[in-house]
Amino acid sequence: MGTFAGIFAGTFAGSQLKHSTIVDIAKKLKLSASTVSRALSNHPDIKKETKERVGKIARELNYTPNTIAQNLKRNRTTTIGVLVPEIKHDFFSSAISGIEEVAYQAGYTIIVCQSNESFEREVVNTNLLMHQRVAGVIVSISQSTKSGDHFQDVIKRRIPLVFFDRACSDVDASKVVIDDYKSSFSAVSYLIEKGYKKIAHFAGPKGLVICYNRWKGYVDALKKWKLPVLNEFVRYGGLHEQDGYTSMDVMIKEGKRPEAIFAVNDPVAIGAYQRIKEAKLKIPDDIAIMGFSNNKITSLVDPPMTTIDQPSSEMGRKAAEILIDLIEKRLSKPKSLVLRAELIVRGST
């Protein structure tokens, strides 16, 4: 079996993977390779008749340009690197779709890497993208990233860089974000205005800026309405369903049941939602719950979940537009863009 596979691979490589080159065209026409190259690039010094002859033979030989070699020669590619915490998250998959749409229209392709919320993997992927000589990088950092040194290396290599949603505070680069503080403040104020007083917050990692801003918005809304900020009503964790489930489970077992929960994002809210249902508690009669992001699942659960709509696709499109402007020198310095987020009120509150 191993011998057959080796013979098959060798035969396939020899018969199928050999590409025609400029040298092949030059030999067939008895021209120099440099003349063929200039003819293919429509150089004004080459006669029309020669260009037509070269074009005809290139088509016959199924010649395609070696873009890798061309990119190395020009020291430039038309590939954009995209680095996100995870692709399975609705927010990031929608943002990637927005990035790809703008990139395609501008003649660029994208290569997507995910950190799986790991700082170490984020560093490895960043180095990989630099070695691939990408034209630029669009990033949303992992929940465990505390230093932006690897992104400083990107900037030192003069590779344009744009953050979206999650940015490194110690890196001077373009970014596309929402006002997490203002959005959270408004969301918690809405809950208070609806009559909820005992409001818990299932927070994300303390070191992540967006999580801090959402926590701060929660705290300041309580203070504005002269409600106590209770340590036992703030539960820190990660950004996944299991984190919300665990936080809710602990509160139920401890008998510290809030009237409402404001979660750092939708996956955390969904995890808490599941535990509330398992406990045979009613939403919103026993506990109201609110998420953040407007993932698709929030409109499908029963009752549908109140959340904050982050314009993920628009965020991706704007990040790509800024990056391409930087690549093509239409922008000479970093640009920050703050997009509007909207509260979507549904049955869970």
C-alpha positions as a Markdown table, in Angstrom:
| # | Residue | x | y | z |
|---|---|---|---|---|
| 1 | Met | 0.0 | 0.0 | 0.0 |
| 2 | Gly | 2.8 | 2.4 | 0.9 |
| 3 | Thr | 4.7 | 1.7 | -2.4 |
| 4 | Phe | 1.5 | 2.2 | -4.4 |
| 5 | Ala | 0.8 | 5.5 | -2.6 |
| 6 | Gly | 4.3 | 6.7 | -3.3 |
| 7 | Ile | 4.2 | 5.8 | -7.0 |
| 8 | Phe | 0.7 | 7.4 | -7.4 |
| 9 | Ala | 1.9 | 10.6 | -5.6 |
| 10 | Gly | 5.0 | 10.8 | -7.8 |
| 11 | Thr | 3.1 | 10.1 | -11.0 |
| 12 | Phe | 0.4 | 12.7 | -10.0 |
| 13 | Ala | 3.0 | 15.3 | -9.1 |
| 14 | Gly | 4.8 | 14.7 | -12.4 |
| 15 | Ser | 1.8 | 14.7 | -14.7 |
| 16 | Gln | -0.6 | 17.1 | -13.0 |
| 17 | Leu | 1.3 | 19.6 | -10.9 |
| 18 | Lys | 3.9 | 20.7 | -13.4 |
| 19 | His | 3.1 | 24.3 | -14.5 |
| 20 | Ser | 4.1 | 26.0 | -17.7 |
| 21 | Thr | 6.5 | 28.8 | -17.2 |
| 22 | Ile | 7.7 | 31.9 | -19.1 |
| 23 | Val | 10.8 | 29.9 | -20.1 |
| 24 | Asp | 8.5 | 27.3 | -21.8 |
| 25 | Ile | 6.8 | 30.0 | -23.8 |
| 26 | Ala | 10.1 | 31.6 | -24.7 |
| 27 | Lys | 11.5 | 28.3 | -26.0 |
| 28 | Lys | 8.4 | 27.7 | -28.2 |
| 29 | Leu | 8.6 | 31.2 | -29.7 |
| 30 | Lys | 12.4 | 31.4 | -29.8 |
| 31 | Leu | 12.2 | 34.6 | -27.7 |
| 32 | Ser | 14.1 | 35.6 | -24.6 |
| 33 | Ala | 12.3 | 35.1 | -21.3 |
| 34 | Ser | 12.5 | 38.8 | -20.5 |
| 35 | Thr | 10.7 | 39.6 | -23.8 |
| 36 | Val | 7.9 | 37.1 | -22.9 |
| 37 | Ser | 7.7 | 38.5 | -19.4 |
| 38 | Arg | 7.3 | 42.1 | -20.7 |
| 39 | Ala | 4.8 | 41.0 | -23.3 |
| 40 | Leu | 2.6 | 39.3 | -20.7 |
| 41 | Ser | 2.7 | 42.4 | -18.6 |
| 42 | Asn | 1.6 | 44.5 | -21.6 |
| 43 | His | 4.9 | 46.5 | -21.7 |
| 44 | Pro | 4.8 | 49.4 | -24.1 |
| 45 | Asp | 8.2 | 48.6 | -25.6 |
| 46 | Ile | 6.9 | 45.2 | -27.0 |
| 47 | Lys | 5.1 | 45.2 | -30.4 |
| 48 | Lys | 1.5 | 44.3 | -30.6 |
| 49 | Glu | 2.1 | 41.3 | -32.8 |
| 50 | Thr | 4.6 | 39.9 | -30.3 |
| 51 | Lys | 2.1 | 40.3 | -27.5 |
| 52 | Glu | -0.5 | 38.5 | -29.5 |
| 53 | Arg | 1.9 | 35.6 | -30.3 |
| 54 | Val | 2.9 | 35.3 | -26.7 |
| 55 | Gly | -0.7 | 35.5 | -25.5 |
| 56 | Lys | -1.8 | 32.7 | -27.9 |
| 57 | Ile | 1.0 | 30.3 | -26.8 |
| 58 | Ala | 0.4 | 31.1 | -23.2 |
| 59 | Arg | -3.3 | 30.1 | -23.6 |
| 60 | Glu | -2.3 | 26.9 | -25.4 |
| 61 | Leu | 0.1 | 25.9 | -22.6 |
| 62 | Asn | -2.4 | 26.9 | -19.9 |
| 63 | Tyr | 0.1 | 29.3 | -18.5 |
| 64 | Thr | -0.8 | 31.0 | -15.2 |
| 65 | Pro | 1.4 | 33.6 | -13.5 |
| 66 | Asn | 3.4 | 32.4 | -10.4 |
| 67 | Thr | 1.9 | 34.8 | -7.9 |
| 68 | Ile | 4.2 | 33.7 | -5.1 |
| 69 | Ala | 7.2 | 34.6 | -7.2 |
| 70 | Gln | 5.7 | 37.9 | -8.3 |
| 71 | Asn | 4.9 | 38.8 | -4.7 |
| 72 | Leu | 8.4 | 38.1 | -3.6 |
| 73 | Lys | 9.8 | 40.2 | -6.4 |
| 74 | Arg | 7.5 | 43.1 | -5.6 |
| 75 | Asn | 7.8 | 42.4 | -1.8 |
| 76 | Arg | 4.0 | 42.8 | -1.7 |
| 77 | Thr | 1.0 | 40.5 | -1.7 |
| 78 | Thr | -2.7 | 40.9 | -2.2 |
| 79 | Thr | -3.4 | 38.6 | 0.8 |
| 80 | Ile | -4.9 | 40.0 | 4.1 |
| 81 | Gly | -4.4 | 38.1 | 7.3 |
| 82 | Val | -7.3 | 37.8 | 9.7 |
| 83 | Leu | -6.8 | 36.6 | 13.2 |
| 84 | Val | -9.8 | 36.0 | 15.5 |
| 85 | Pro | -10.4 | 34.2 | 18.8 |
| 86 | Glu | -12.8 | 31.6 | 17.3 |
| 87 | Ile | -14.6 | 31.1 | 14.0 |
| 88 | Lys | -17.6 | 29.2 | 15.5 |
| 89 | His | -18.8 | 32.4 | 17.3 |
| 90 | Asp | -21.6 | 34.0 | 15.3 |
| 91 | Phe | -20.0 | 37.5 | 15.9 |
| 92 | Phe | -16.7 | 36.6 | 14.5 |
| 93 | Ser | -18.0 | 34.5 | 11.5 |
| 94 | Ser | -20.2 | 37.5 | 10.6 |
| 95 | Ala | -17.3 | 39.9 | 10.9 |
| 96 | Ile | -15.1 | 37.7 | 8.7 |
| 97 | Ser | -17.8 | 37.7 | 6.1 |
| 98 | Gly | -17.8 | 41.5 | 6.1 |
| 99 | Ile | -14.0 | 41.6 | 5.8 |
| 100 | Glu | -14.0 | 39.1 | 2.9 |
| 101 | Glu | -16.7 | 41.1 | 1.0 |
| 102 | Val | -14.7 | 44.3 | 1.1 |
| 103 | Ala | -11.4 | 42.5 | 0.4 |
| 104 | Tyr | -12.8 | 40.7 | -2.6 |
| 105 | Gln | -14.2 | 43.9 | -4.1 |
| 106 | Ala | -10.8 | 45.6 | -3.7 |
| 107 | Gly | -8.9 | 42.6 | -5.4 |
| 108 | Tyr | -7.6 | 41.1 | -2.1 |
| 109 | Thr | -8.0 | 37.6 | -0.7 |
| 110 | Ile | -8.0 | 36.7 | 3.0 |
| 111 | Ile | -6.4 | 34.0 | 5.1 |
| 112 | Val | -8.1 | 33.3 | 8.5 |
| 113 | Cys | -6.4 | 32.0 | 11.6 |
| 114 | Gln | -8.0 | 31.5 | 15.1 |
| 115 | Ser | -6.3 | 31.7 | 18.4 |
| 116 | Asn | -8.9 | 29.6 | 20.3 |
| 117 | Glu | -8.6 | 32.3 | 23.0 |
| 118 | Ser | -5.0 | 31.3 | 23.5 |
| 119 | Phe | -2.3 | 34.1 | 23.8 |
| 120 | Glu | 0.5 | 31.6 | 22.8 |
| 121 | Arg | -1.4 | 30.5 | 19.7 |
| 122 | Glu | -2.1 | 34.1 | 18.8 |
| 123 | Val | 1.6 | 34.8 | 18.9 |
| 124 | Val | 2.3 | 31.8 | 16.7 |
| 125 | Asn | -0.4 | 32.8 | 14.1 |
| 126 | Thr | 0.8 | 36.4 | 14.1 |
| 127 | Asn | 4.4 | 35.2 | 13.3 |
| 128 | Leu | 3.0 | 32.9 | 10.6 |
| 129 | Leu | 1.1 | 35.8 | 8.9 |
| 130 | Met | 4.2 | 38.0 | 9.0 |
| 131 | His | 6.3 | 35.2 | 7.4 |
| 132 | Gln | 3.6 | 34.8 | 4.7 |
| 133 | Arg | 4.3 | 38.5 | 3.8 |
| 134 | Val | 0.7 | 39.4 | 4.0 |
| 135 | Ala | -0.3 | 42.9 | 2.9 |
| 136 | Gly | -2.0 | 43.7 | 6.2 |
| 137 | Val | -3.5 | 42.2 | 9.3 |
| 138 | Ile | -6.9 | 42.5 | 10.9 |
| 139 | Val | -7.1 | 41.2 | 14.5 |
| 140 | Ser | -9.4 | 40.6 | 17.4 |
| 141 | Ile | -7.3 | 39.6 | 20.4 |
| 142 | Ser | -7.7 | 36.5 | 22.6 |
| 143 | Gln | -9.2 | 36.7 | 26.1 |
| 144 | Ser | -5.8 | 35.9 | 27.6 |
| 145 | Thr | -3.8 | 38.5 | 25.7 |
| 146 | Lys | -2.1 | 41.0 | 28.1 |
| 147 | Ser | 0.8 | 42.3 | 26.0 |
| 148 | Gly | 0.9 | 43.5 | 22.4 |
| 149 | Asp | 4.6 | 42.9 | 21.8 |
| 150 | His | 3.9 | 40.6 | 18.9 |
| 151 | Phe | 1.8 | 43.2 | 17.2 |
| 152 | Gln | 4.5 | 45.8 | 17.7 |
| 153 | Asp | 6.6 | 43.5 | 15.6 |
| 154 | Val | 4.0 | 43.7 | 12.8 |
| 155 | Ile | 4.1 | 47.5 | 12.9 |
| 156 | Lys | 8.0 | 47.4 | 12.9 |
| 157 | Arg | 7.8 | 45.4 | 9.7 |
| 158 | Arg | 5.6 | 48.2 | 8.3 |
| 159 | Ile | 2.7 | 45.8 | 7.8 |
| 160 | Pro | -0.6 | 47.7 | 8.3 |
| 161 | Leu | -2.6 | 46.6 | 11.3 |
| 162 | Val | -6.3 | 47.1 | 12.3 |
| 163 | Phe | -7.9 | 45.8 | 15.5 |
| 164 | Phe | -11.7 | 45.2 | 15.7 |
| 165 | Asp | -13.9 | 44.6 | 18.7 |
| 166 | Arg | -11.0 | 43.6 | 21.0 |
| 167 | Ala | -7.9 | 45.8 | 20.8 |
| 168 | Cys | -4.5 | 46.0 | 22.6 |
| 169 | Ser | -4.3 | 49.2 | 24.6 |
| 170 | Asp | -0.5 | 49.2 | 24.4 |
| 171 | Val | -0.4 | 49.2 | 20.6 |
| 172 | Asp | -0.9 | 52.4 | 18.6 |
| 173 | Ala | -2.9 | 51.0 | 15.7 |
| 174 | Ser | -6.2 | 51.6 | 13.9 |
| 175 | Lys | -9.3 | 50.0 | 15.5 |
| 176 | Val | -13.0 | 49.6 | 14.9 |
| 177 | Val | -15.0 | 49.2 | 18.1 |
| 178 | Ile | -18.3 | 50.0 | 19.8 |
| 179 | Asp | -18.6 | 52.0 | 23.0 |
| 180 | Asp | -18.8 | 49.0 | 25.4 |
| 181 | Tyr | -19.1 | 51.2 | 28.5 |
| 182 | Lys | -22.0 | 53.3 | 27.2 |
| 183 | Ser | -23.8 | 50.2 | 25.8 |
| 184 | Ser | -23.6 | 48.4 | 29.1 |
| 185 | Phe | -24.6 | 51.5 | 31.1 |
| 186 | Ser | -27.7 | 51.9 | 28.9 |
| 187 | Ala | -28.6 | 48.2 | 29.1 |
| 188 | Val | -28.4 | 48.0 | 32.9 |
| 189 | Ser | -30.3 | 51.3 | 33.2 |
| 190 | Tyr | -33.0 | 49.8 | 31.1 |
| 191 | Leu | -33.3 | 46.8 | 33.5 |
| 192 | Ile | -33.4 | 49.2 | 36.5 |
| 193 | Glu | -36.2 | 51.3 | 34.8 |
| 194 | Lys | -38.1 | 48.0 | 34.3 |
| 195 | Gly | -38.1 | 47.6 | 38.1 |
| 196 | Tyr | -35.2 | 45.2 | 38.6 |
| 197 | Lys | -33.0 | 46.0 | 41.6 |
| 198 | Lys | -31.0 | 42.9 | 42.4 |
| 199 | Ile | -29.0 | 42.7 | 39.1 |
| 200 | Ala | -26.1 | 40.3 | 38.7 |
| 201 | His | -23.3 | 40.6 | 36.2 |
| 202 | Phe | -21.6 | 37.6 | 34.7 |
| 203 | Ala | -18.4 | 39.2 | 33.7 |
| 204 | Gly | -15.5 | 38.1 | 31.4 |
| 205 | Pro | -11.8 | 38.0 | 32.1 |
| 206 | Lys | -10.6 | 41.0 | 34.2 |
| 207 | Gly | -7.6 | 41.7 | 31.8 |
| 208 | Leu | -9.7 | 42.2 | 28.7 |
| 209 | Val | -10.6 | 45.8 | 28.0 |
| 210 | Ile | -14.0 | 45.2 | 26.6 |
| 211 | Cys | -15.0 | 43.1 | 29.6 |
| 212 | Tyr | -13.7 | 45.8 | 32.0 |
| 213 | Asn | -15.7 | 48.5 | 30.2 |
| 214 | Arg | -18.9 | 46.4 | 30.3 |
| 215 | Trp | -18.4 | 45.7 | 34.0 |
| 216 | Lys | -17.8 | 49.5 | 34.6 |
| 217 | Gly | -21.0 | 50.4 | 32.7 |
| 218 | Tyr | -22.8 | 47.9 | 35.0 |
| 219 | Val | -21.3 | 49.4 | 38.2 |
| 220 | Asp | -21.9 | 53.0 | 37.2 |
| 221 | Ala | -25.5 | 52.4 | 36.3 |
| 222 | Leu | -26.2 | 50.8 | 39.7 |
| 223 | Lys | -24.5 | 53.8 | 41.4 |
| 224 | Lys | -26.4 | 56.3 | 39.4 |
| 225 | Trp | -29.7 | 54.7 | 40.5 |
| 226 | Lys | -28.3 | 54.5 | 44.1 |
| 227 | Leu | -28.4 | 50.7 | 44.1 |
| 228 | Pro | -25.8 | 48.7 | 46.0 |
| 229 | Val | -22.9 | 47.0 | 44.1 |
| 230 | Leu | -22.7 | 43.6 | 45.6 |
| 231 | Asn | -19.5 | 41.5 | 45.2 |
| 232 | Glu | -21.4 | 38.3 | 45.3 |
| 233 | Phe | -23.5 | 39.4 | 42.3 |
| 234 | Val | -20.5 | 39.8 | 40.1 |
| 235 | Arg | -19.1 | 36.5 | 38.8 |
| 236 | Tyr | -15.9 | 36.5 | 36.7 |
| 237 | Gly | -15.2 | 33.8 | 34.2 |
| 238 | Gly | -14.5 | 33.2 | 30.5 |
| 239 | Leu | -16.6 | 34.0 | 27.4 |
| 240 | His | -18.2 | 30.7 | 26.7 |
| 241 | Glu | -21.5 | 28.9 | 27.5 |
| 242 | Gln | -20.0 | 26.8 | 30.2 |
| 243 | Asp | -18.8 | 29.9 | 32.1 |
| 244 | Gly | -22.4 | 31.3 | 32.2 |
| 245 | Tyr | -23.8 | 27.9 | 33.2 |
| 246 | Thr | -21.2 | 27.5 | 36.0 |
| 247 | Ser | -21.8 | 31.0 | 37.4 |
| 248 | Met | -25.6 | 30.5 | 37.4 |
| 249 | Asp | -25.2 | 27.1 | 39.0 |
| 250 | Val | -23.1 | 28.5 | 41.9 |
| 251 | Met | -25.6 | 31.3 | 42.6 |
| 252 | Ile | -28.5 | 28.9 | 42.6 |
| 253 | Lys | -26.7 | 26.5 | 45.0 |
| 254 | Glu | -25.7 | 29.4 | 47.3 |
| 255 | Gly | -29.3 | 30.7 | 47.4 |
| 256 | Lys | -28.2 | 34.1 | 46.1 |
| 257 | Arg | -30.7 | 34.5 | 43.4 |
| 258 | Pro | -30.8 | 37.8 | 41.5 |
| 259 | Glu | -33.8 | 39.3 | 39.9 |
| 260 | Ala | -32.0 | 39.9 | 36.6 |
| 261 | Ile | -28.7 | 39.0 | 35.0 |
| 262 | Phe | -26.6 | 41.1 | 32.6 |
| 263 | Ala | -24.1 | 38.9 | 30.9 |
| 264 | Val | -20.8 | 40.0 | 29.2 |
| 265 | Asn | -21.8 | 38.3 | 26.0 |
| 266 | Asp | -24.5 | 36.1 | 24.4 |
| 267 | Pro | -22.7 | 32.7 | 24.9 |
| 268 | Val | -22.3 | 33.4 | 28.6 |
| 269 | Ala | -26.0 | 34.5 | 28.8 |
| 270 | Ile | -27.1 | 31.3 | 26.9 |
| 271 | Gly | -25.2 | 29.1 | 29.5 |
| 272 | Ala | -26.9 | 30.9 | 32.3 |
| 273 | Tyr | -30.3 | 30.6 | 30.5 |
| 274 | Gln | -29.8 | 26.8 | 30.3 |
| 275 | Arg | -29.1 | 26.5 | 34.0 |
| 276 | Ile | -32.2 | 28.6 | 34.9 |
| 277 | Lys | -34.4 | 26.4 | 32.8 |
| 278 | Glu | -32.9 | 23.2 | 34.4 |
| 279 | Ala | -33.8 | 24.7 | 37.8 |
| 280 | Lys | -37.4 | 25.0 | 36.7 |
| 281 | Leu | -37.3 | 28.8 | 37.1 |
| 282 | Lys | -39.3 | 31.0 | 34.7 |
| 283 | Ile | -37.7 | 33.6 | 32.5 |
| 284 | Pro | -38.4 | 36.5 | 33.0 |
| 285 | Asp | -40.9 | 36.0 | 35.9 |
| 286 | Asp | -38.3 | 34.5 | 38.3 |
| 287 | Ile | -35.1 | 35.7 | 36.7 |
| 288 | Ala | -34.7 | 38.1 | 33.7 |
| 289 | Ile | -31.6 | 37.8 | 31.5 |
| 290 | Met | -29.8 | 40.0 | 29.0 |
| 291 | Gly | -26.9 | 39.2 | 26.7 |
| 292 | Phe | -24.5 | 41.2 | 24.5 |
| 293 | Ser | -23.7 | 40.7 | 20.8 |
| 294 | Asn | -27.1 | 39.6 | 19.2 |
| 295 | Asn | -26.0 | 36.1 | 18.2 |
| 296 | Lys | -28.6 | 34.3 | 16.1 |
| 297 | Ile | -29.5 | 31.9 | 18.9 |
| 298 | Thr | -30.8 | 34.8 | 21.1 |
| 299 | Ser | -33.9 | 35.2 | 18.8 |
| 300 | Leu | -34.5 | 31.4 | 18.7 |
| 301 | Val | -34.7 | 30.5 | 22.4 |
| 302 | Asp | -38.1 | 30.7 | 24.2 |
| 303 | Pro | -38.6 | 33.4 | 25.4 |
| 304 | Pro | -36.2 | 35.2 | 23.0 |
| 305 | Met | -33.4 | 37.0 | 24.7 |
| 306 | Thr | -32.8 | 40.7 | 25.1 |
| 307 | Thr | -29.4 | 41.6 | 23.9 |
| 308 | Ile | -27.2 | 44.4 | 22.6 |
| 309 | Asp | -26.7 | 44.3 | 18.8 |
| 310 | Gln | -23.1 | 44.7 | 17.9 |
| 311 | Pro | -22.9 | 45.4 | 14.1 |
| 312 | Ser | -20.5 | 42.6 | 13.5 |
| 313 | Ser | -20.6 | 42.5 | 9.7 |
| 314 | Glu | -20.3 | 46.3 | 9.5 |
| 315 | Met | -17.4 | 46.1 | 12.0 |
| 316 | Gly | -15.6 | 43.7 | 9.7 |
| 317 | Arg | -16.3 | 45.8 | 6.6 |
| 318 | Lys | -15.0 | 49.0 | 8.2 |
| 319 | Ala | -11.9 | 47.2 | 9.5 |
| 320 | Ala | -11.2 | 46.0 | 6.0 |
| 321 | Glu | -11.8 | 49.4 | 4.4 |
| 322 | Ile | -9.4 | 51.1 | 6.8 |
| 323 | Leu | -6.8 | 48.4 | 6.3 |
| 324 | Ile | -6.9 | 48.6 | 2.5 |
| 325 | Asp | -6.7 | 52.4 | 2.8 |
| 326 | Leu | -3.5 | 51.9 | 4.9 |
| 327 | Ile | -2.1 | 49.4 | 2.4 |
| 328 | Glu | -2.7 | 51.6 | -0.6 |
| 329 | Lys | -1.4 | 54.7 | 1.2 |
| 330 | Arg | -4.7 | 56.6 | 1.3 |
| 331 | Leu | -4.3 | 56.7 | 5.1 |
| 332 | Ser | -0.9 | 57.7 | 6.7 |
| 333 | Lys | -1.7 | 57.3 | 10.4 |
| 334 | Pro | -3.9 | 55.1 | 12.6 |
| 335 | Lys | -7.7 | 55.7 | 12.6 |
| 336 | Ser | -10.2 | 54.8 | 15.3 |
| 337 | Leu | -13.9 | 54.3 | 14.5 |
| 338 | Val | -16.6 | 53.8 | 17.1 |
| 339 | Leu | -19.8 | 52.2 | 15.7 |
| 340 | Arg | -23.2 | 52.4 | 17.3 |
| 341 | Ala | -24.6 | 49.4 | 19.2 |
| 342 | Glu | -28.4 | 49.1 | 19.8 |
| 343 | Leu | -30.4 | 47.5 | 22.6 |
| 344 | Ile | -32.8 | 44.8 | 21.3 |
| 345 | Val | -35.6 | 44.2 | 23.8 |
| 346 | Arg | -37.2 | 40.8 | 23.8 |
| 347 | Gly | -39.1 | 38.5 | 26.0 |
| 348 | Ser | -36.4 | 37.5 | 28.5 |
| 349 | Thr | -36.6 | 40.9 | 30.3 |
